[in-house]
Amino acid sequence: MFGTYKHTIDAKGRLCIPASLREDLGETFYVTLWMEQCLVAHTKESWDKLMEKYNAMTAREQKRMRPILAHAAKCEVDGQGRIILPQELREHVGLKKNVAVVGMGGRAEIWDAEQRAEIDADETKLENLEEIFMELEV
């Protein structure tokens, strides 16, 4: 998955998932909190792997996973390519109306569009891009 797609969340909390990302995410996927001020969408396969790791953890390690699981939502794409993002998740990361859906390889991130634009402006500075390409050795 890759690319940035601008969309809006309607009054009912529905978000259109871009067709190219829908292909990779599938008709059912899982959305939860992420390390930054955004949501992350996992494919069913990715979520199943996460659950396998969770089930192999000690009780103490599982406790640390509580925020990820407690705030997760199983999302199913409707006939118009939309999912319902629960209000609690939207509020937790400050999603209002305008969002950016960002393909990130094996997952997709869902950001407030303004916040994502600010971060993107910083991330795409020449010195940051140079560092990334040096790390990738390309």
ABEGO torsion letter per residue (X at the ends): XBEBBBBBBBAAGBBBBBAAAAAAAEABBBBBBBABBBBBBBBAAAAAAAAAAAAABBAAAAAAAAAAAAABBBBBBBAAGBBBBBAAAAAAAGBBABBBBBBBEABBBBBBAAAAAAAAAAAABAAAAAAAAAAAGX
